[in-house]
Amino acid sequence: MRQRWLAAVLERIHELASQGRLHFTLKALRELAALDIGLDEEDARHVLANLNARDFVERAVSKKAGEWMYVFKPRVGGLIVYVKVIVRSNCVVISFHEEEDQIDEDN
């Protein structure tokens, strides 16, 4: 069952990223800028457009909005990055930072 909804979510993320229909929160933009590998929004769009099922970690319901949030950990430029998104009419990028062993505060 996980395969079916995950495939649909990935297809939607790929579609939105390919269309440039991404919205980055201020937090995600700051995290992206702080990465040591020098990524920009276009690079992040490319990462999202190429996510796959192996990158998927978990989904959780946002306590603030009651929506599904999807967490991925793809390898980018030698780093594993933590990417959290909400899929709406646009793909909202909530987090985009180097993977760390700490609790995310967006839940």
ZIWO-V75812 format. One record per helix or strand. SS is the DSSP state (2 for helix, 1 for strand). FROM is the first residue (numbers start at 1). LEN is the number of residues. If there is no record, write none. Layout:
ss=SS from=FROM len=LEN
ss=SS from=FROM len=LEN
This chain:
ss=2 from=2 len=17
ss=1 from=22 len=3
ss=2 from=26 len=9
ss=2 from=41 len=9
ss=2 from=53 len=3
ss=1 from=56 len=6
ss=1 from=68 len=5
ss=1 from=75 len=2
ss=1 from=79 len=9
ss=1 from=91 len=8
